[in-house]
């Protein structure tokens, strides 16, 4: 019965929420006017030229206001942020 116990532990770990997952890029493209809209900050609500796409929420939430969804493509990236970025300045 040792193997059964091991499987149970593994299953419970797999279903646990990934706490470190966050919004890396909050962005989308309007296919009507070909403008990539990016929201950098929470209060930053950016729109494209034709007004089809408005994106907000920054790195906090994926705020979307899209008039025609057939003319919109999601570009956002959600994942685990790298722990440390070491920049070496030469
Ligand atoms: Zn547009």
PDB file of the backbone (N, CA, C, O) and the ligand in Angstrom, with CONECT records:
HET     ZN  A 101       1
ATOM      1  N   UNK A   1       0.821  -1.227   0.000  1.00  0.00           N
ATOM      2  CA  UNK A   1       0.000   0.000   0.000  1.00  0.00           C
ATOM      3  C   UNK A   1       0.856   1.279   0.000  1.00  0.00           C
ATOM      4  O   UNK A   1       0.332   2.393   0.020  1.00  0.00           O
ATOM      5  N   UNK A   2       2.143   1.096  -0.022  1.00  0.00           N
ATOM      6  CA  UNK A   2       3.022   2.272   0.007  1.00  0.00           C
ATOM      7  C   UNK A   2       2.837   3.152  -1.237  1.00  0.00           C
ATOM      8  O   UNK A   2       2.839   4.380  -1.156  1.00  0.00           O
ATOM      9  N   UNK A   3       2.679   2.491  -2.383  1.00  0.00           N
ATOM     10  CA  UNK A   3       2.569   3.250  -3.625  1.00  0.00           C
ATOM     11  C   UNK A   3       1.280   4.070  -3.675  1.00  0.00           C
ATOM     12  O   UNK A   3       1.268   5.160  -4.246  1.00  0.00           O
ATOM     13  N   UNK A   4       0.200   3.562  -3.086  1.00  0.00           N
ATOM     14  CA  UNK A   4      -1.075   4.286  -3.076  1.00  0.00           C
ATOM     15  C   UNK A   4      -0.934   5.605  -2.320  1.00  0.00           C
ATOM     16  O   UNK A   4      -1.420   6.648  -2.758  1.00  0.00           O
ATOM     17  N   UNK A   5      -0.263   5.533  -1.186  1.00  0.00           N
ATOM     18  CA  UNK A   5      -0.079   6.734  -0.380  1.00  0.00           C
ATOM     19  C   UNK A   5       0.730   7.795  -1.144  1.00  0.00           C
ATOM     20  O   UNK A   5       0.424   8.986  -1.101  1.00  0.00           O
ATOM     21  N   UNK A   6       1.752   7.329  -1.829  1.00  0.00           N
ATOM     22  CA  UNK A   6       2.578   8.243  -2.616  1.00  0.00           C
ATOM     23  C   UNK A   6       1.791   8.934  -3.715  1.00  0.00           C
ATOM     24  O   UNK A   6       1.979  10.123  -3.972  1.00  0.00           O
ATOM     25  N   UNK A   7       0.910   8.183  -4.361  1.00  0.00           N
ATOM     26  CA  UNK A   7       0.091   8.760  -5.425  1.00  0.00           C
ATOM     27  C   UNK A   7      -0.863   9.823  -4.893  1.00  0.00           C
ATOM     28  O   UNK A   7      -1.105  10.833  -5.553  1.00  0.00           O
ATOM     29  N   UNK A   8      -1.396   9.596  -3.716  1.00  0.00           N
ATOM     30  CA  UNK A   8      -2.324  10.555  -3.117  1.00  0.00           C
ATOM     31  C   UNK A   8      -1.627  11.886  -2.853  1.00  0.00           C
ATOM     32  O   UNK A   8      -2.184  12.950  -3.122  1.00  0.00           O
ATOM     33  N   UNK A   9      -0.441  11.821  -2.339  1.00  0.00           N
ATOM     34  CA  UNK A   9       0.314  13.045  -2.040  1.00  0.00           C
ATOM     35  C   UNK A   9       0.602  13.816  -3.323  1.00  0.00           C
ATOM     36  O   UNK A   9       0.460  15.038  -3.373  1.00  0.00           O
ATOM     37  N   UNK A  10       1.007  13.088  -4.353  1.00  0.00           N
ATOM     38  CA  UNK A  10       1.331  13.740  -5.613  1.00  0.00           C
ATOM     39  C   UNK A  10       0.096  14.419  -6.222  1.00  0.00           C
ATOM     40  O   UNK A  10       0.188  15.516  -6.773  1.00  0.00           O
ATOM     41  N   UNK A  11      -1.057  13.749  -6.113  1.00  0.00           N
ATOM     42  CA  UNK A  11      -2.284  14.291  -6.682  1.00  0.00           C
ATOM     43  C   UNK A  11      -2.699  15.580  -5.973  1.00  0.00           C
ATOM     44  O   UNK A  11      -3.149  16.526  -6.619  1.00  0.00           O
ATOM     45  N   UNK A  12      -2.550  15.620  -4.652  1.00  0.00           N
ATOM     46  CA  UNK A  12      -2.965  16.808  -3.913  1.00  0.00           C
ATOM     47  C   UNK A  12      -2.031  17.987  -4.208  1.00  0.00           C
ATOM     48  O   UNK A  12      -2.458  19.142  -4.197  1.00  0.00           O
ATOM     49  N   UNK A  13      -0.774  17.691  -4.467  1.00  0.00           N
ATOM     50  CA  UNK A  13       0.161  18.763  -4.800  1.00  0.00           C
ATOM     51  C   UNK A  13      -0.142  19.341  -6.182  1.00  0.00           C
ATOM     52  O   UNK A  13       0.006  20.542  -6.410  1.00  0.00           O
ATOM     53  N   UNK A  14      -0.560  18.487  -7.084  1.00  0.00           N
ATOM     54  CA  UNK A  14      -0.825  18.938  -8.449  1.00  0.00           C
ATOM     55  C   UNK A  14      -2.045  19.849  -8.516  1.00  0.00           C
ATOM     56  O   UNK A  14      -2.108  20.743  -9.360  1.00  0.00           O
ATOM     57  N   UNK A  15      -3.014  19.629  -7.631  1.00  0.00           N
ATOM     58  CA  UNK A  15      -4.239  20.427  -7.667  1.00  0.00           C
ATOM     59  C   UNK A  15      -4.106  21.726  -6.876  1.00  0.00           C
ATOM     60  O   UNK A  15      -4.992  22.579  -6.933  1.00  0.00           O
ATOM     61  N   UNK A  16      -3.012  21.880  -6.145  1.00  0.00           N
ATOM     62  CA  UNK A  16      -2.818  23.094  -5.363  1.00  0.00           C
ATOM     63  C   UNK A  16      -2.637  24.291  -6.299  1.00  0.00           C
ATOM     64  O   UNK A  16      -1.980  24.174  -7.334  1.00  0.00           O
ATOM     65  N   UNK A  17      -3.211  25.431  -5.945  1.00  0.00           N
ATOM     66  CA  UNK A  17      -3.068  26.614  -6.807  1.00  0.00           C
ATOM     67  C   UNK A  17      -1.632  27.095  -6.870  1.00  0.00           C
ATOM     68  O   UNK A  17      -0.896  27.071  -5.883  1.00  0.00           O
ATOM     69  N   UNK A  18      -1.259  27.531  -8.058  1.00  0.00           N
ATOM     70  CA  UNK A  18       0.101  28.038  -8.237  1.00  0.00           C
ATOM     71  C   UNK A  18       0.129  29.502  -7.790  1.00  0.00           C
ATOM     72  O   UNK A  18      -0.323  30.393  -8.509  1.00  0.00           O
ATOM     73  N   UNK A  19       0.652  29.724  -6.627  1.00  0.00           N
ATOM     74  CA  UNK A  19       0.584  31.043  -6.000  1.00  0.00           C
ATOM     75  C   UNK A  19       1.410  32.101  -6.729  1.00  0.00           C
ATOM     76  O   UNK A  19       1.038  33.274  -6.762  1.00  0.00           O
ATOM     77  N   UNK A  20       2.515  31.686  -7.304  1.00  0.00           N
ATOM     78  CA  UNK A  20       3.433  32.665  -7.881  1.00  0.00           C
ATOM     79  C   UNK A  20       3.048  33.083  -9.298  1.00  0.00           C
ATOM     80  O   UNK A  20       3.709  33.931  -9.897  1.00  0.00           O
ATOM     81  N   UNK A  21       1.981  32.491  -9.834  1.00  0.00           N
ATOM     82  CA  UNK A  21       1.585  32.835 -11.191  1.00  0.00           C
ATOM     83  C   UNK A  21       0.997  34.249 -11.215  1.00  0.00           C
ATOM     84  O   UNK A  21       0.175  34.606 -10.372  1.00  0.00           O
ATOM     85  N   UNK A  22       1.421  35.025 -12.171  1.00  0.00           N
ATOM     86  CA  UNK A  22       0.961  36.401 -12.242  1.00  0.00           C
ATOM     87  C   UNK A  22       0.923  36.858 -13.701  1.00  0.00           C
ATOM     88  O   UNK A  22       1.349  36.146 -14.610  1.00  0.00           O
ATOM     89  N   UNK A  23       0.408  38.050 -13.888  1.00  0.00           N
ATOM     90  CA  UNK A  23       0.317  38.610 -15.236  1.00  0.00           C
ATOM     91  C   UNK A  23       1.669  39.188 -15.624  1.00  0.00           C
ATOM     92  O   UNK A  23       2.163  40.116 -14.984  1.00  0.00           O
ATOM     93  N   UNK A  24       2.254  38.645 -16.654  1.00  0.00           N
ATOM     94  CA  UNK A  24       3.550  39.140 -17.123  1.00  0.00           C
ATOM     95  C   UNK A  24       3.359  40.240 -18.162  1.00  0.00           C
ATOM     96  O   UNK A  24       4.109  41.215 -18.212  1.00  0.00           O
ATOM     97  N   UNK A  25       2.330  40.053 -18.991  1.00  0.00           N
ATOM     98  CA  UNK A  25       2.043  41.039 -20.031  1.00  0.00           C
ATOM     99  C   UNK A  25       0.536  41.128 -20.216  1.00  0.00           C
ATOM    100  O   UNK A  25      -0.134  40.131 -20.488  1.00  0.00           O
ATOM    101  N   UNK A  26       0.014  42.346 -20.063  1.00  0.00           N
ATOM    102  CA  UNK A  26      -1.415  42.582 -20.249  1.00  0.00           C
ATOM    103  C   UNK A  26      -1.574  43.304 -21.576  1.00  0.00           C
ATOM    104  O   UNK A  26      -1.403  44.520 -21.659  1.00  0.00           O
ATOM    105  N   UNK A  27      -1.900  42.549 -22.604  1.00  0.00           N
ATOM    106  CA  UNK A  27      -1.861  43.130 -23.933  1.00  0.00           C
ATOM    107  C   UNK A  27      -2.795  42.403 -24.897  1.00  0.00           C
ATOM    108  O   UNK A  27      -3.134  41.234 -24.714  1.00  0.00           O
ATOM    109  N   UNK A  28      -3.193  43.143 -25.929  1.00  0.00           N
ATOM    110  CA  UNK A  28      -4.011  42.559 -26.987  1.00  0.00           C
ATOM    111  C   UNK A  28      -3.843  43.389 -28.241  1.00  0.00           C
ATOM    112  O   UNK A  28      -3.382  44.529 -28.188  1.00  0.00           O
ATOM    113  N   UNK A  29      -4.222  42.808 -29.374  1.00  0.00           N
ATOM    114  CA  UNK A  29      -4.076  43.542 -30.636  1.00  0.00           C
ATOM    115  C   UNK A  29      -5.441  43.732 -31.286  1.00  0.00           C
ATOM    116  O   UNK A  29      -6.266  42.819 -31.330  1.00  0.00           O
ATOM    117  N   UNK A  30      -5.653  44.944 -31.788  1.00  0.00           N
ATOM    118  CA  UNK A  30      -6.859  45.230 -32.557  1.00  0.00           C
ATOM    119  C   UNK A  30      -6.556  44.916 -34.019  1.00  0.00           C
ATOM    120  O   UNK A  30      -5.656  45.509 -34.614  1.00  0.00           O
ATOM    121  N   UNK A  31      -7.310  43.983 -34.594  1.00  0.00           N
ATOM    122  CA  UNK A  31      -7.062  43.581 -35.977  1.00  0.00           C
ATOM    123  C   UNK A  31      -7.737  44.524 -36.969  1.00  0.00           C
ATOM    124  O   UNK A  31      -7.578  44.390 -38.182  1.00  0.00           O
ATOM    125  N   UNK A  32      -8.486  45.472 -36.436  1.00  0.00           N
ATOM    126  CA  UNK A  32      -9.155  46.457 -37.291  1.00  0.00           C
ATOM    127  C   UNK A  32      -8.177  47.557 -37.704  1.00  0.00           C
ATOM    128  O   UNK A  32      -8.112  47.939 -38.872  1.00  0.00           O
ATOM    129  N   UNK A  33      -7.407  48.068 -36.709  1.00  0.00           N
ATOM    130  CA  UNK A  33      -6.437  49.120 -37.005  1.00  0.00           C
ATOM    131  C   UNK A  33      -5.009  48.661 -36.757  1.00  0.00           C
ATOM    132  O   UNK A  33      -4.081  49.467 -36.825  1.00  0.00           O
ATOM    133  N   UNK A  34      -4.818  47.378 -36.471  1.00  0.00           N
ATOM    134  CA  UNK A  34      -3.488  46.780 -36.283  1.00  0.00           C
ATOM    135  C   UNK A  34      -2.645  47.506 -35.228  1.00  0.00           C
ATOM    136  O   UNK A  34      -1.472  47.807 -35.449  1.00  0.00           O
ATOM    137  N   UNK A  35      -3.266  47.774 -34.090  1.00  0.00           N
ATOM    138  CA  UNK A  35      -2.548  48.425 -33.006  1.00  0.00           C
ATOM    139  C   UNK A  35      -2.472  47.461 -31.822  1.00  0.00           C
ATOM    140  O   UNK A  35      -3.476  46.890 -31.397  1.00  0.00           O
ATOM    141  N   UNK A  36      -1.251  47.296 -31.300  1.00  0.00           N
ATOM    142  CA  UNK A  36      -1.061  46.492 -30.104  1.00  0.00           C
ATOM    143  C   UNK A  36      -1.280  47.388 -28.891  1.00  0.00           C
ATOM    144  O   UNK A  36      -0.589  48.391 -28.710  1.00  0.00           O
ATOM    145  N   UNK A  37      -2.250  47.012 -28.065  1.00  0.00           N
ATOM    146  CA  UNK A  37      -2.584  47.800 -26.877  1.00  0.00           C
ATOM    147  C   UNK A  37      -2.004  47.103 -25.660  1.00  0.00           C
ATOM    148  O   UNK A  37      -2.194  45.903 -25.464  1.00  0.00           O
ATOM    149  N   UNK A  38      -1.284  47.880 -24.836  1.00  0.00           N
ATOM    150  CA  UNK A  38      -0.660  47.324 -23.637  1.00  0.00           C
ATOM    151  C   UNK A  38      -1.078  48.152 -22.434  1.00  0.00           C
ATOM    152  O   UNK A  38      -1.059  49.382 -22.485  1.00  0.00           O
ATOM    153  N   UNK A  39      -1.453  47.482 -21.354  1.00  0.00           N
ATOM    154  CA  UNK A  39      -1.727  48.170 -20.100  1.00  0.00           C
ATOM    155  C   UNK A  39      -0.613  47.853 -19.119  1.00  0.00           C
ATOM    156  O   UNK A  39      -0.433  46.702 -18.722  1.00  0.00           O
ATOM    157  N   UNK A  40       0.135  48.881 -18.728  1.00  0.00           N
ATOM    158  CA  UNK A  40       1.292  48.701 -17.853  1.00  0.00           C
ATOM    159  C   UNK A  40       0.905  48.803 -16.379  1.00  0.00           C
ATOM    160  O   UNK A  40       1.440  48.082 -15.538  1.00  0.00           O
ATOM    161  N   UNK A  41      -0.031  49.706 -16.075  1.00  0.00           N
ATOM    162  CA  UNK A  41      -0.384  49.949 -14.679  1.00  0.00           C
ATOM    163  C   UNK A  41      -1.866  49.688 -14.451  1.00  0.00           C
ATOM    164  O   UNK A  41      -2.655  49.625 -15.394  1.00  0.00           O
ATOM    165  N   UNK A  42      -2.229  49.538 -13.185  1.00  0.00           N
ATOM    166  CA  UNK A  42      -3.595  49.233 -12.786  1.00  0.00           C
ATOM    167  C   UNK A  42      -4.578  50.275 -13.322  1.00  0.00           C
ATOM    168  O   UNK A  42      -5.647  49.931 -13.825  1.00  0.00           O
ATOM    169  N   UNK A  43      -4.207  51.540 -13.209  1.00  0.00           N
ATOM    170  CA  UNK A  43      -5.109  52.632 -13.610  1.00  0.00           C
ATOM    171  C   UNK A  43      -4.943  52.986 -15.088  1.00  0.00           C
ATOM    172  O   UNK A  43      -5.593  53.904 -15.588  1.00  0.00           O
ATOM    173  N   UNK A  44      -4.076  52.260 -15.777  1.00  0.00           N
ATOM    174  CA  UNK A  44      -3.757  52.545 -17.163  1.00  0.00           C
ATOM    175  C   UNK A  44      -4.731  51.834 -18.094  1.00  0.00           C
ATOM    176  O   UNK A  44      -4.630  50.624 -18.298  1.00  0.00           O
ATOM    177  N   UNK A  45      -5.676  52.583 -18.660  1.00  0.00           N
ATOM    178  CA  UNK A  45      -6.630  52.019 -19.611  1.00  0.00           C
ATOM    179  C   UNK A  45      -6.279  52.549 -20.998  1.00  0.00           C
ATOM    180  O   UNK A  45      -6.566  53.697 -21.338  1.00  0.00           O
ATOM    181  N   UNK A  46      -5.652  51.682 -21.785  1.00  0.00           N
ATOM    182  CA  UNK A  46      -5.200  52.086 -23.108  1.00  0.00           C
ATOM    183  C   UNK A  46      -6.154  51.571 -24.174  1.00  0.00           C
ATOM    184  O   UNK A  46      -6.733  50.492 -24.045  1.00  0.00           O
ATOM    185  N   UNK A  47      -6.307  52.360 -25.225  1.00  0.00           N
ATOM    186  CA  UNK A  47      -7.178  51.946 -26.312  1.00  0.00           C
ATOM    187  C   UNK A  47      -6.486  52.066 -27.643  1.00  0.00           C
ATOM    188  O   UNK A  47      -5.464  52.741 -27.767  1.00  0.00           O
ATOM    189  N   UNK A  48      -7.047  51.403 -28.646  1.00  0.00           N
ATOM    190  CA  UNK A  48      -6.488  51.495 -29.995  1.00  0.00           C
ATOM    191  C   UNK A  48      -7.079  52.710 -30.705  1.00  0.00           C
ATOM    192  O   UNK A  48      -7.922  53.409 -30.143  1.00  0.00           O
ATOM    193  N   UNK A  49      -6.646  52.957 -31.915  1.00  0.00           N
ATOM    194  CA  UNK A  49      -7.059  54.156 -32.651  1.00  0.00           C
ATOM    195  C   UNK A  49      -8.548  54.155 -32.982  1.00  0.00           C
ATOM    196  O   UNK A  49      -9.202  55.194 -32.893  1.00  0.00           O
ATOM    197  N   UNK A  50      -9.080  53.017 -33.355  1.00  0.00           N
ATOM    198  CA  UNK A  50     -10.462  52.972 -33.813  1.00  0.00           C
ATOM    199  C   UNK A  50     -11.466  52.789 -32.675  1.00  0.00           C
ATOM    200  O   UNK A  50     -12.674  52.882 -32.890  1.00  0.00           O
ATOM    201  N   UNK A  51     -10.968  52.529 -31.467  1.00  0.00           N
ATOM    202  CA  UNK A  51     -11.860  52.400 -30.322  1.00  0.00           C
ATOM    203  C   UNK A  51     -12.454  51.015 -30.150  1.00  0.00           C
ATOM    204  O   UNK A  51     -13.350  50.826 -29.328  1.00  0.00           O
ATOM    205  N   UNK A  52     -11.977  50.057 -30.901  1.00  0.00           N
ATOM    206  CA  UNK A  52     -12.496  48.688 -30.812  1.00  0.00           C
ATOM    207  C   UNK A  52     -12.022  47.991 -29.545  1.00  0.00           C
ATOM    208  O   UNK A  52     -12.747  47.185 -28.962  1.00  0.00           O
ATOM    209  N   UNK A  53     -10.795  48.307 -29.120  1.00  0.00           N
ATOM    210  CA  UNK A  53     -10.192  47.591 -27.989  1.00  0.00           C
ATOM    211  C   UNK A  53      -9.732  48.576 -26.912  1.00  0.00           C
ATOM    212  O   UNK A  53      -9.043  49.553 -27.207  1.00  0.00           O
ATOM    213  N   UNK A  54     -10.114  48.313 -25.682  1.00  0.00           N
ATOM    214  CA  UNK A  54      -9.576  49.052 -24.529  1.00  0.00           C
ATOM    215  C   UNK A  54      -9.084  48.013 -23.533  1.00  0.00           C
ATOM    216  O   UNK A  54      -9.800  47.071 -23.194  1.00  0.00           O
ATOM    217  N   UNK A  55      -7.844  48.200 -23.068  1.00  0.00           N
ATOM    218  CA  UNK A  55      -7.241  47.260 -22.138  1.00  0.00           C
ATOM    219  C   UNK A  55      -6.807  47.989 -20.883  1.00  0.00           C
ATOM    220  O   UNK A  55      -6.205  49.060 -20.945  1.00  0.00           O
ATOM    221  N   UNK A  56      -7.123  47.391 -19.738  1.00  0.00           N
ATOM    222  CA  UNK A  56      -6.763  47.999 -18.461  1.00  0.00           C
ATOM    223  C   UNK A  56      -6.410  46.950 -17.429  1.00  0.00           C
ATOM    224  O   UNK A  56      -6.527  45.750 -17.675  1.00  0.00           O
ATOM    225  N   UNK A  57      -5.976  47.419 -16.267  1.00  0.00           N
ATOM    226  CA  UNK A  57      -5.700  46.510 -15.156  1.00  0.00           C
ATOM    227  C   UNK A  57      -4.241  46.250 -14.905  1.00  0.00           C
ATOM    228  O   UNK A  57      -3.873  45.729 -13.852  1.00  0.00           O
ATOM    229  N   UNK A  58      -3.389  46.609 -15.868  1.00  0.00           N
ATOM    230  CA  UNK A  58      -1.948  46.425 -15.687  1.00  0.00           C
ATOM    231  C   UNK A  58      -1.581  44.992 -15.349  1.00  0.00           C
ATOM    232  O   UNK A  58      -1.974  44.050 -16.036  1.00  0.00           O
ATOM    233  N   UNK A  59      -0.809  44.850 -14.258  1.00  0.00           N
ATOM    234  CA  UNK A  59      -0.350  43.518 -13.842  1.00  0.00           C
ATOM    235  C   UNK A  59      -1.275  42.935 -12.769  1.00  0.00           C
ATOM    236  O   UNK A  59      -0.967  41.908 -12.164  1.00  0.00           O
ATOM    237  N   UNK A  60      -2.424  43.610 -12.536  1.00  0.00           N
ATOM    238  CA  UNK A  60      -3.320  43.180 -11.460  1.00  0.00           C
ATOM    239  C   UNK A  60      -4.457  42.308 -11.988  1.00  0.00           C
ATOM    240  O   UNK A  60      -4.731  41.241 -11.439  1.00  0.00           O
ATOM    241  N   UNK A  61      -5.117  42.762 -13.049  1.00  0.00           N
ATOM    242  CA  UNK A  61      -6.183  41.965 -13.661  1.00  0.00           C
ATOM    243  C   UNK A  61      -6.236  42.251 -15.149  1.00  0.00           C
ATOM    244  O   UNK A  61      -5.710  43.259 -15.620  1.00  0.00           O
ATOM    245  N   UNK A  62      -6.882  41.343 -15.892  1.00  0.00           N
ATOM    246  CA  UNK A  62      -6.970  41.495 -17.340  1.00  0.00           C
ATOM    247  C   UNK A  62      -8.298  42.177 -17.682  1.00  0.00           C
ATOM    248  O   UNK A  62      -9.308  41.516 -17.926  1.00  0.00           O
ATOM    249  N   UNK A  63      -8.273  43.495 -17.693  1.00  0.00           N
ATOM    250  CA  UNK A  63      -9.470  44.262 -18.015  1.00  0.00           C
ATOM    251  C   UNK A  63      -9.618  44.412 -19.525  1.00  0.00           C
ATOM    252  O   UNK A  63      -8.695  44.846 -20.213  1.00  0.00           O
ATOM    253  N   UNK A  64     -10.796  44.045 -20.027  1.00  0.00           N
ATOM    254  CA  UNK A  64     -11.011  44.080 -21.471  1.00  0.00           C
ATOM    255  C   UNK A  64     -12.338  44.752 -21.809  1.00  0.00           C
ATOM    256  O   UNK A  64     -13.366  44.485 -21.187  1.00  0.00           O
ATOM    257  N   UNK A  65     -12.291  45.627 -22.808  1.00  0.00           N
ATOM    258  CA  UNK A  65     -13.511  46.154 -23.387  1.00  0.00           C
ATOM    259  C   UNK A  65     -13.341  46.075 -24.894  1.00  0.00           C
ATOM    260  O   UNK A  65     -12.648  46.894 -25.496  1.00  0.00           O
ATOM    261  N   UNK A  66     -13.982  45.081 -25.496  1.00  0.00           N
ATOM    262  CA  UNK A  66     -13.820  44.839 -26.926  1.00  0.00           C
ATOM    263  C   UNK A  66     -15.180  44.920 -27.606  1.00  0.00           C
ATOM    264  O   UNK A  66     -16.118  44.225 -27.217  1.00  0.00           O
ATOM    265  N   UNK A  67     -15.283  45.772 -28.625  1.00  0.00           N
ATOM    266  CA  UNK A  67     -16.537  45.940 -29.351  1.00  0.00           C
ATOM    267  C   UNK A  67     -16.759  44.734 -30.273  1.00  0.00           C
ATOM    268  O   UNK A  67     -17.800  44.081 -30.205  1.00  0.00           O
ATOM    269  N   UNK A  68     -15.785  44.447 -31.127  1.00  0.00           N
ATOM    270  CA  UNK A  68     -15.898  43.330 -32.066  1.00  0.00           C
ATOM    271  C   UNK A  68     -14.815  42.296 -31.756  1.00  0.00           C
ATOM    272  O   UNK A  68     -13.642  42.492 -32.076  1.00  0.00           O
ATOM    273  N   UNK A  69     -15.225  41.203 -31.133  1.00  0.00           N
ATOM    274  CA  UNK A  69     -14.261  40.184 -30.686  1.00  0.00           C
ATOM    275  C   UNK A  69     -13.595  39.454 -31.851  1.00  0.00           C
ATOM    276  O   UNK A  69     -12.513  38.890 -31.689  1.00  0.00           O
ATOM    277  N   UNK A  70     -14.225  39.460 -33.015  1.00  0.00           N
ATOM    278  CA  UNK A  70     -13.625  38.802 -34.175  1.00  0.00           C
ATOM    279  C   UNK A  70     -12.439  39.611 -34.706  1.00  0.00           C
ATOM    280  O   UNK A  70     -11.630  39.108 -35.485  1.00  0.00           O
ATOM    281  N   UNK A  71     -12.349  40.872 -34.270  1.00  0.00           N
ATOM    282  CA  UNK A  71     -11.243  41.731 -34.697  1.00  0.00           C
ATOM    283  C   UNK A  71     -10.302  42.015 -33.530  1.00  0.00           C
ATOM    284  O   UNK A  71      -9.720  43.094 -33.418  1.00  0.00           O
ATOM    285  N   UNK A  72     -10.175  41.017 -32.670  1.00  0.00           N
ATOM    286  CA  UNK A  72      -9.304  41.165 -31.499  1.00  0.00           C
ATOM    287  C   UNK A  72      -8.577  39.868 -31.234  1.00  0.00           C
ATOM    288  O   UNK A  72      -9.151  38.784 -31.331  1.00  0.00           O
ATOM    289  N   UNK A  73      -7.290  39.993 -30.894  1.00  0.00           N
ATOM    290  CA  UNK A  73      -6.529  38.808 -30.526  1.00  0.00           C
ATOM    291  C   UNK A  73      -5.786  39.060 -29.218  1.00  0.00           C
ATOM    292  O   UNK A  73      -5.140  40.092 -29.034  1.00  0.00           O
ATOM    293  N   UNK A  74      -5.898  38.094 -28.322  1.00  0.00           N
ATOM    294  CA  UNK A  74      -5.254  38.202 -27.012  1.00  0.00           C
ATOM    295  C   UNK A  74      -3.743  38.008 -27.130  1.00  0.00           C
ATOM    296  O   UNK A  74      -3.276  37.085 -27.797  1.00  0.00           O
ATOM    297  N   UNK A  75      -2.993  38.881 -26.480  1.00  0.00           N
ATOM    298  CA  UNK A  75      -1.525  38.753 -26.500  1.00  0.00           C
ATOM    299  C   UNK A  75      -0.951  38.625 -25.094  1.00  0.00           C
ATOM    300  O   UNK A  75       0.266  38.599 -24.911  1.00  0.00           O
ATOM    301  N   UNK A  76      -1.825  38.545 -24.114  1.00  0.00           N
ATOM    302  CA  UNK A  76      -1.363  38.538 -22.730  1.00  0.00           C
ATOM    303  C   UNK A  76      -0.576  37.280 -22.406  1.00  0.00           C
ATOM    304  O   UNK A  76      -0.801  36.208 -22.968  1.00  0.00           O
ATOM    305  N   UNK A  77       0.352  37.452 -21.482  1.00  0.00           N
ATOM    306  CA  UNK A  77       1.140  36.330 -20.994  1.00  0.00           C
ATOM    307  C   UNK A  77       0.957  36.216 -19.492  1.00  0.00           C
ATOM    308  O   UNK A  77       1.221  37.158 -18.745  1.00  0.00           O
ATOM    309  N   UNK A  78       0.503  35.050 -19.062  1.00  0.00           N
ATOM    310  CA  UNK A  78       0.338  34.787 -17.638  1.00  0.00           C
ATOM    311  C   UNK A  78       1.248  33.627 -17.273  1.00  0.00           C
ATOM    312  O   UNK A  78       1.211  32.578 -17.917  1.00  0.00           O
ATOM    313  N   UNK A  79       2.058  33.806 -16.253  1.00  0.00           N
ATOM    314  CA  UNK A  79       2.970  32.739 -15.880  1.00  0.00           C
ATOM    315  C   UNK A  79       3.724  33.089 -14.618  1.00  0.00           C
ATOM    316  O   UNK A  79       3.353  33.998 -13.877  1.00  0.00           O
ATOM    317  N   UNK A  80       4.777  32.356 -14.396  1.00  0.00           N
ATOM    318  CA  UNK A  80       5.590  32.561 -13.205  1.00  0.00           C
ATOM    319  C   UNK A  80       6.715  33.535 -13.541  1.00  0.00           C
ATOM    320  O   UNK A  80       7.500  33.328 -14.466  1.00  0.00           O
ATOM    321  N   UNK A  81       6.760  34.591 -12.761  1.00  0.00           N
ATOM    322  CA  UNK A  81       7.790  35.599 -12.964  1.00  0.00           C
ATOM    323  C   UNK A  81       9.154  35.025 -12.557  1.00  0.00           C
ATOM    324  O   UNK A  81       9.248  34.358 -11.527  1.00  0.00           O
ATOM    325  N   UNK A  82      10.195  35.264 -13.331  1.00  0.00           N
ATOM    326  CA  UNK A  82      11.524  34.794 -12.929  1.00  0.00           C
ATOM    327  C   UNK A  82      11.902  35.366 -11.573  1.00  0.00           C
ATOM    328  O   UNK A  82      11.644  36.537 -11.293  1.00  0.00           O
ATOM    329  N   UNK A  83      12.516  34.537 -10.727  1.00  0.00           N
ATOM    330  CA  UNK A  83      12.796  34.954  -9.348  1.00  0.00           C
ATOM    331  C   UNK A  83      13.705  36.180  -9.289  1.00  0.00           C
ATOM    332  O   UNK A  83      13.388  37.172  -8.634  1.00  0.00           O
ATOM    333  N   UNK A  84      14.811  36.097  -9.967  1.00  0.00           N
ATOM    334  CA  UNK A  84      15.744  37.235  -9.941  1.00  0.00           C
ATOM    335  C   UNK A  84      16.320  37.458 -11.323  1.00  0.00           C
ATOM    336  O   UNK A  84      16.767  36.527 -11.994  1.00  0.00           O
ATOM    337  N   UNK A  85      16.298  38.709 -11.727  1.00  0.00           N
ATOM    338  CA  UNK A  85      16.934  39.051 -12.982  1.00  0.00           C
ATOM    339  C   UNK A  85      18.271  39.712 -12.665  1.00  0.00           C
ATOM    340  O   UNK A  85      18.323  40.810 -12.112  1.00  0.00           O
ATOM    341  N   UNK A  86      19.316  39.042 -13.015  1.00  0.00           N
ATOM    342  CA  UNK A  86      20.628  39.632 -12.748  1.00  0.00           C
ATOM    343  C   UNK A  86      21.133  40.326 -14.002  1.00  0.00           C
ATOM    344  O   UNK A  86      21.389  39.701 -15.031  1.00  0.00           O
ATOM    345  N   UNK A  87      21.264  41.610 -13.882  1.00  0.00           N
ATOM    346  CA  UNK A  87      21.733  42.385 -15.013  1.00  0.00           C
ATOM    347  C   UNK A  87      23.212  42.693 -14.842  1.00  0.00           C
ATOM    348  O   UNK A  87      23.637  43.232 -13.820  1.00  0.00           O
ATOM    349  N   UNK A  88      23.963  42.352 -15.829  1.00  0.00           N
ATOM    350  CA  UNK A  88      25.383  42.664 -15.766  1.00  0.00           C
ATOM    351  C   UNK A  88      25.665  43.814 -16.721  1.00  0.00           C
ATOM    352  O   UNK A  88      25.552  43.683 -17.939  1.00  0.00           O
ATOM    353  N   UNK A  89      26.031  44.926 -16.139  1.00  0.00           N
ATOM    354  CA  UNK A  89      26.326  46.110 -16.938  1.00  0.00           C
ATOM    355  C   UNK A  89      27.800  46.118 -17.319  1.00  0.00           C
ATOM    356  O   UNK A  89      28.683  46.039 -16.464  1.00  0.00           O
ATOM    357  N   UNK A  90      28.043  46.216 -18.611  1.00  0.00           N
ATOM    358  CA  UNK A  90      29.426  46.195 -19.073  1.00  0.00           C
ATOM    359  C   UNK A  90      29.875  47.618 -19.376  1.00  0.00           C
ATOM    360  O   UNK A  90      31.018  47.832 -19.782  1.00  0.00           O
TER     361      UNK A  90
HETATM  362 ZN    ZN A 101      -8.588  49.421 -33.388  1.00  0.00          ZN
END
